[in-house]
């Protein structure tokens, strides 16, 4: 294990042990201070976030964009503060707070009544773990996929964290079975699958137009819907001042395997509308659009 991997593991371990025992006001202040410091330093992630948000809010001037980046980093810091505290929070209170304000519950209930399972497609926005707590409290365990982080000890910490919230976690690689096979089984049993759906710059990603520019998004949500007949429901996530926003949209139609491209573009359009409504809560600090990639990588994707 490299020193960097060991340091990351120690940092997350300390977060889950220490942040949850701090008074909420102190924890919130510390994470906000860190976010403001990151905004002033303007590191690579912050600069990429600024470039991404400039596409989302193209009319923003330099000072407005500076403020939007600062608020977005505060939102991202809030996500991590809540992630460290969520295992010890009252999940029934989290569920009740989200349930009282969310919209679109009827879309999920109607899809489950059809009996073919549901795929919830999520952006990197708001607090998807808190939304998962609502989903567990309302419909029981659901399945999702986790990237196999390095070192393994860090990956297992994240798996243990999300399993403690009631999620079923499948490794993206290295498991005894392909995650797509297990997800298909869960859907055929009328289960629920949650997948992050707003970034996939691999050669398997589906080309889409997103905020007027070309990028790629995961094929998995639409492909699984085509394969199993499950409903594909986009989800919008954001923070409120003292809670969480959640919107479950009407299902996107997937017309078999030939409809995966069109369904993924439709999904991108719905996610874009929610992100545009709450841009500061979109936590995209990585390169997303093809135009931002190195020339060699762009060429590889074209080929």
Secondary structure, 3 states (H helix, E strand, C coil): CCHHHHHHHHHHHHHHHHHHHCCHHHHHHHHHHHHHHHHHHCCHHHHHHHHHHHHHCCCCCHHHHHHHHHHHHHHHHHHHHHHHHHCCCCHHHHHHHHHHHCECHHHHHHHHHHCCCEEEEECCECCHHHHHHHHHHHHCCCEEEECCCCCHHHHHHHHHHHHHCCCEEEECCCCCCCHHHHHHHHHHCCCEEEEECCCCCCCCCEEEEECCEEEEECCHHHHHHHHHCCEEEEEEEEECCCCEEEEEEEEECCCCHHHHHHHHHHHHHHHHHHHHHCHHHECCCCCCEHHHCCHHHHHHHHC
